[in-house]
Amino acid sequence: MDLLQLRYFIEVCEAGSFSRAAISLNLTQPTLSRQIGLLEAELGQRLLERTGRGVVPTESGALLIPHARAMLEMAQRARDELRDQQASPTGRVVVGLPPRVARLLTVALVQSFCEQFPRAVLTVHEGLSTHLREWLIAGRLDIALLFDPPASPQISCKTLRREALVLVASAQASPLPARVGFAELAGYPMILPSVPNALRNLVDAALQPHRVSLKIIAEVGAMQTMIPLVAKGVACTILPEPAVAAFAPQGTVQTARIGPPAIHNTLAIATTLTRPANRLTRATSQLVERLILEDAYGERRDEPAY
């Protein structure tokens, strides 16, 4: 089947009229009618039926529409990918970052992206990992960095790094021991994010098998708010070590390792499996991964990335 004839067929179906479609395509109406006639002759089927108000697809025409659109989309994708092979990628890529990562990664990401892909546009959205995952599945994001993402057949995840969680208290409080066991955590008043939250889910999942219930006095989602409350001695919290280094002014808090067993979160890069990634998306994903592994955000940790 001729792709141009399929395009004309779709245009006529959408316009509901040969005359309107001809104007949109910058063709004469007889030329357009002849091309549709050739397509019908090749398929041996009537595809369009004239009515008093224009044309509508026949049963065969309605059956052809989704196939025609799919073939036209595949052809356009092939053209785009071949064009991308010869030039710097163009287009737009949308990346989702958790607030903690966005605060420390965005500058390096935007600078590197603009240098490598001067003909493309980068959009960065911030949100909690649970929201970013939903946006990725819904097609609003091309790439997302997620903390502890649950498995899904709709997205592909690759773990980039692991971070140890620590107990955090005010520097003015009684000195913390070097390490705090799970049972001992129940004795500290806590400020934690509310459910659903990747960090809260991780902590609850780690403590539940040990039947440890935390004494939560407040639920605060933003680390920028949580850490000042801890620094003032309102309560303690549990955070990844890099978050403490990034958000707590030096000398305002103290930390203690948790466990054994230790609790680790994971930072993963995720892409959708519901649509193929183009060259720009693949290249941007590689850039984000490189910046994370080179420690462009946070303090360098000894934890391996796996």
Backbone torsions as a table, in degrees:
resi	resn	phi	psi	omega
1	MET	NA	141.0	-179.9
2	ASP	-77.2	124.5	-178.6
3	LEU	-63.1	-34.3	179.1
4	LEU	-66.0	-40.2	177.2
5	GLN	-65.5	-37.3	176.3
6	LEU	-63.8	-39.1	177.5
7	ARG	-63.4	-42.8	178.8
8	TYR	-62.7	-41.4	179.8
9	PHE	-60.3	-46.5	179.6
10	ILE	-63.3	-40.3	-179.4
11	GLU	-62.7	-41.8	178.9
12	VAL	-65.3	-42.5	179.4
13	CYS	-61.3	-42.8	-178.3
14	GLU	-71.3	-36.7	-179.8
15	ALA	-77.7	-27.7	-178.1
16	GLY	72.9	16.0	-176.3
17	SER	-163.7	138.2	175.3
18	PHE	-65.8	-40.2	-176.4
19	SER	-66.5	-44.4	179.6
20	ARG	-66.5	-39.7	179.2
21	ALA	-65.8	-38.3	179.8
22	ALA	-62.8	-40.5	177.9
23	ILE	-64.1	-44.7	-179.5
24	SER	-62.5	-37.1	-177.5
25	LEU	-88.8	-4.6	-177.6
26	ASN	60.8	44.0	177.5
27	LEU	-123.0	162.5	170.5
28	THR	-79.6	152.9	-178.9
29	GLN	-63.7	-40.0	177.7
30	PRO	-62.0	-37.4	178.7
31	THR	-64.0	-43.7	179.9
32	LEU	-64.8	-43.8	179.9
33	SER	-62.4	-38.4	179.9
34	ARG	-65.5	-41.0	179.9
35	GLN	-65.5	-40.1	177.1
36	ILE	-66.5	-37.9	177.4
37	GLY	-62.4	-39.6	177.5
38	LEU	-63.9	-39.2	178.7
39	LEU	-65.1	-43.1	178.7
40	GLU	-63.8	-38.7	179.8
41	ALA	-65.8	-40.2	179.5
42	GLU	-64.4	-39.9	-177.1
43	LEU	-85.8	-15.7	-178.2
44	GLY	67.7	29.8	-177.4
45	GLN	-140.1	144.5	168.6
46	ARG	-77.4	125.8	-176.3
47	LEU	-103.4	-26.1	-176.5
48	LEU	-131.9	144.7	179.1
49	GLU	-123.4	127.5	179.8
50	ARG	-77.2	139.4	175.8
51	THR	-127.0	179.1	179.5
52	GLY	-66.7	-19.7	-177.7
53	ARG	-111.9	8.0	179.9
54	GLY	144.4	-135.2	179.1
55	VAL	-133.5	151.0	175.5
56	VAL	-134.1	152.1	178.2
57	PRO	-67.1	141.8	169.3
58	THR	-73.9	-179.8	177.5
59	GLU	-59.9	-40.6	178.0
60	SER	-68.1	-38.9	178.6
61	GLY	-63.3	-42.0	178.3
62	ALA	-62.9	-34.7	177.9
63	LEU	-69.1	-32.5	-178.0
64	LEU	-75.7	-30.2	-172.0
65	ILE	-52.0	-54.3	-178.5
66	PRO	-63.5	-34.0	178.0
67	HIS	-67.4	-41.8	179.9
68	ALA	-63.2	-44.0	179.5
69	ARG	-63.3	-40.1	180.0
70	ALA	-64.6	-42.1	179.9
71	MET	-66.0	-40.0	178.8
72	LEU	-66.5	-39.1	178.8
73	GLU	-65.9	-42.1	178.9
74	MET	-64.4	-39.4	179.0
75	ALA	-65.0	-41.7	178.8
76	GLN	-65.4	-39.2	178.5
77	ARG	-63.5	-41.1	178.2
78	ALA	-63.5	-42.6	177.8
79	ARG	-61.6	-43.1	-179.4
80	ASP	-62.8	-43.6	-177.5
81	GLU	-68.4	-38.4	177.4
82	LEU	-67.0	-38.3	177.4
83	ARG	-65.9	-38.3	179.6
84	ASP	-64.2	-26.5	179.7
85	GLN	-66.0	-24.5	-174.5
86	GLN	-101.7	-4.4	-175.2
87	ALA	-149.8	168.4	174.3
88	SER	-61.5	137.8	-177.4
89	PRO	-57.1	144.5	174.7
90	THR	-116.8	172.8	177.6
91	GLY	107.7	-163.4	-177.1
92	ARG	-129.0	139.8	174.4
93	VAL	-126.7	137.0	-175.6
94	VAL	-113.2	122.1	-176.6
95	VAL	-116.0	134.0	176.8
96	GLY	-106.5	131.9	-177.8
97	LEU	-129.7	137.7	170.3
98	PRO	-63.3	150.9	-175.1
99	PRO	-54.1	-41.6	-178.5
100	ARG	-63.4	-41.5	179.3
101	VAL	-71.4	-40.9	-178.6
102	ALA	-59.9	-40.1	-177.5
103	ARG	-60.4	-34.3	-172.8
104	LEU	-105.3	-17.2	-175.4
105	LEU	-104.7	-26.4	-168.3
106	THR	-59.0	-43.5	-178.0
107	VAL	-60.4	-50.2	-179.8
108	ALA	-62.9	-38.1	-178.4
109	LEU	-66.8	-47.7	-177.9
110	VAL	-65.1	-43.3	179.8
111	GLN	-61.4	-47.5	-178.6
112	SER	-66.3	-40.4	-179.9
113	PHE	-61.4	-47.2	-177.9
114	CYS	-63.6	-34.3	178.6
115	GLU	-70.6	-41.1	-174.7
116	GLN	-84.4	-31.7	-174.5
117	PHE	-128.9	69.2	-174.2
118	PRO	-65.4	-17.3	-178.1
119	ARG	-97.9	3.2	-176.8
120	ALA	-114.3	169.3	-178.8
121	VAL	-123.5	134.3	177.1
122	LEU	-108.2	129.9	173.0
123	THR	-115.1	129.8	-180.0
124	VAL	-115.4	124.4	174.7
125	HIS	-112.4	141.9	175.9
126	GLU	-107.0	147.2	177.3
127	GLY	179.2	164.9	175.0
128	LEU	-64.7	153.4	-176.9
129	SER	-56.6	-38.2	179.9
130	THR	-62.4	-39.7	179.2
131	HIS	-72.6	-41.7	179.8
132	LEU	-60.5	-39.5	179.4
133	ARG	-62.9	-43.1	178.4
134	GLU	-63.4	-41.9	-179.7
135	TRP	-66.1	-37.1	178.8
136	LEU	-64.1	-46.0	179.8
137	ILE	-64.4	-36.3	-178.7
138	ALA	-76.8	-7.0	179.0
139	GLY	90.4	7.2	179.6
140	ARG	-81.5	-18.1	177.5
141	LEU	-123.7	150.4	172.6
142	ASP	-94.9	-34.1	-177.0
143	ILE	-141.0	145.5	175.4
144	ALA	-144.5	143.1	167.7
145	LEU	-97.4	125.0	-173.3
146	LEU	-127.1	140.8	171.5
147	PHE	-90.8	124.9	174.8
148	ASP	47.4	56.3	-179.0
149	PRO	-71.6	135.2	173.3
150	PRO	-69.0	153.6	-179.4
151	ALA	-63.6	144.8	178.2
152	SER	-151.0	138.4	176.5
153	PRO	-71.5	-7.1	-176.7
154	GLN	-96.6	-12.1	-179.8
155	ILE	-132.8	154.1	175.6
156	SER	-110.0	129.4	-177.8
157	CYS	-122.2	142.5	175.1
158	LYS	-130.9	119.6	-179.6
159	THR	-71.1	130.2	-178.7
160	LEU	-104.1	-33.0	180.0
161	ARG	-160.9	160.0	176.1
162	ARG	-121.2	146.7	-178.3
163	GLU	-131.1	133.6	177.9
164	ALA	-77.3	136.4	174.7
165	LEU	-87.4	143.3	-178.4
166	VAL	-131.4	155.6	170.8
167	LEU	-80.3	133.3	-177.3
168	VAL	-120.6	129.7	178.4
169	ALA	-135.2	166.2	177.5
170	SER	-64.2	144.6	176.3
171	ALA	-65.2	-20.8	-179.4
172	GLN	-85.6	-9.8	-179.9
173	ALA	-78.8	173.7	176.6
174	SER	-58.2	142.0	-177.0
175	PRO	-57.0	135.7	176.0
176	LEU	-78.4	150.1	171.8
177	PRO	-68.2	166.8	179.8
178	ALA	-63.3	-31.9	-178.2
179	ARG	-142.9	142.3	-178.5
180	VAL	-122.0	126.1	177.6
181	GLY	-75.6	164.6	-178.8
182	PHE	-57.6	-45.9	-177.7
183	ALA	-62.0	-36.0	-178.4
184	GLU	-69.7	-23.6	179.7
185	LEU	-61.2	-29.2	-178.6
186	ALA	-64.4	-18.2	-178.9
187	GLY	-85.6	-4.7	-178.2
188	TYR	-105.0	129.4	172.7
189	PRO	-65.1	139.3	-170.2
190	MET	-125.8	146.1	164.7
191	ILE	-115.6	122.7	-179.8
192	LEU	-139.1	161.2	173.9
193	PRO	-66.1	157.8	177.1
194	SER	-86.4	158.8	175.7
195	VAL	-74.9	139.0	2.3
196	PRO	-87.7	134.0	177.2
197	ASN	-157.3	135.5	-174.4
198	ALA	-60.1	-42.0	-179.5
199	LEU	-67.1	-44.6	-179.8
200	ARG	-63.8	-42.6	178.6
201	ASN	-61.0	-39.5	-179.3
202	LEU	-65.4	-45.8	-179.8
203	VAL	-64.0	-46.9	-179.8
204	ASP	-60.6	-41.8	-179.1
205	ALA	-66.4	-34.1	179.9
206	ALA	-72.8	-36.3	-175.1
207	LEU	-86.1	-26.7	-173.8
208	GLN	-57.8	-43.9	179.5
209	PRO	-63.4	-22.6	179.8
210	HIS	-93.4	2.2	178.8
211	ARG	55.0	44.2	177.3
212	VAL	-104.9	125.4	176.9
213	SER	-110.2	126.5	-179.1
214	LEU	-81.8	152.3	177.3
215	LYS	-92.6	87.0	-176.3
216	ILE	-89.7	121.2	-179.1
217	ILE	-101.4	-17.2	179.0
218	ALA	-158.7	151.2	176.3
219	GLU	-118.5	117.7	-177.3
220	VAL	-131.5	126.9	-174.2
221	GLY	-84.2	-32.7	-173.2
222	ALA	-90.9	127.6	178.5
223	MET	-63.6	-32.0	178.9
224	GLN	-60.5	-27.0	177.6
225	THR	-93.2	-37.5	-176.5
226	MET	-63.9	-46.4	-174.9
227	ILE	-65.5	-42.6	174.8
228	PRO	-59.3	-36.2	176.9
229	LEU	-63.8	-41.5	177.6
230	VAL	-65.8	-43.0	-178.9
231	ALA	-61.0	-30.6	178.8
232	LYS	-82.4	-2.0	177.4
233	GLY	85.6	14.0	-179.7
234	VAL	-65.7	-41.4	-179.8
235	ALA	-169.1	-177.8	175.1
236	CYS	-103.1	176.1	174.4
237	THR	-151.5	174.5	176.3
238	ILE	-124.6	123.0	-175.6
239	LEU	-142.0	158.7	169.8
240	PRO	-65.6	145.2	-179.5
241	GLU	-55.1	-43.7	-179.8
242	PRO	-61.9	-29.4	178.6
243	ALA	-67.1	-38.8	178.1
244	VAL	-64.0	-45.2	-180.0
245	ALA	-63.5	-33.3	-175.5
246	ALA	-81.4	-35.3	-170.0
247	PHE	-109.2	-22.4	-175.8
248	ALA	-94.9	120.0	174.9
249	PRO	-57.0	144.5	-176.2
250	GLN	-58.0	133.5	177.0
251	GLY	86.7	0.4	-176.9
252	THR	-94.4	-22.1	-178.9
253	VAL	-135.8	165.4	173.1
254	GLN	-128.6	156.9	-176.4
255	THR	-132.4	159.6	174.3
256	ALA	-141.2	138.9	176.3
257	ARG	-68.5	152.3	-177.8
258	ILE	-107.9	140.5	174.9
259	GLY	111.4	-168.5	7.2
260	PRO	-77.4	156.5	-5.0
261	PRO	-76.0	151.7	176.3
262	ALA	-70.6	155.9	175.2
263	ILE	-109.0	126.3	177.7
264	HIS	-122.1	141.8	167.3
265	ASN	-98.0	169.6	176.8
266	THR	-127.8	141.2	173.2
267	LEU	-108.3	121.2	-176.0
268	ALA	-121.7	149.3	171.9
269	ILE	-98.6	132.0	-173.1
270	ALA	-127.1	142.5	173.8
271	THR	-134.2	158.7	-177.8
272	THR	-82.1	147.2	175.7
273	LEU	-100.2	-1.7	-174.7
274	THR	-84.1	-13.2	175.0
275	ARG	-146.8	147.7	-176.6
276	PRO	-69.2	142.3	178.2
277	ALA	-81.4	136.1	176.1
278	ASN	-85.8	-179.2	-175.6
279	ARG	-62.3	-40.7	-178.7
280	LEU	-64.3	-42.3	179.1
281	THR	-63.5	-43.6	179.6
282	ARG	-63.2	-43.3	-178.9
283	ALA	-67.0	-38.9	178.9
284	THR	-67.6	-38.5	176.5
285	SER	-60.6	-42.3	177.5
286	GLN	-64.3	-37.6	178.6
287	LEU	-64.6	-47.0	178.9
288	VAL	-60.0	-44.8	180.0
289	GLU	-60.5	-43.0	-179.6
290	ARG	-64.1	-41.7	-179.6
291	LEU	-64.3	-38.6	178.2
292	ILE	-66.7	-46.3	-177.5
293	LEU	-69.1	-27.7	175.4
294	GLU	-84.0	2.7	177.3
295	ASP	65.1	45.3	176.3
296	ALA	-72.3	-12.3	174.4
297	TYR	-127.8	145.0	174.5
298	GLY	75.0	-177.9	177.2
299	GLU	-86.1	144.9	178.3
300	ARG	-67.9	131.7	-179.7
301	ARG	-113.1	160.6	177.4
302	ASP	-85.3	-3.5	-178.5
303	GLU	-67.4	134.2	177.7
304	PRO	-72.4	152.2	174.9
305	ALA	-97.3	113.6	177.0
306	TYR	-151.7	NA	NA
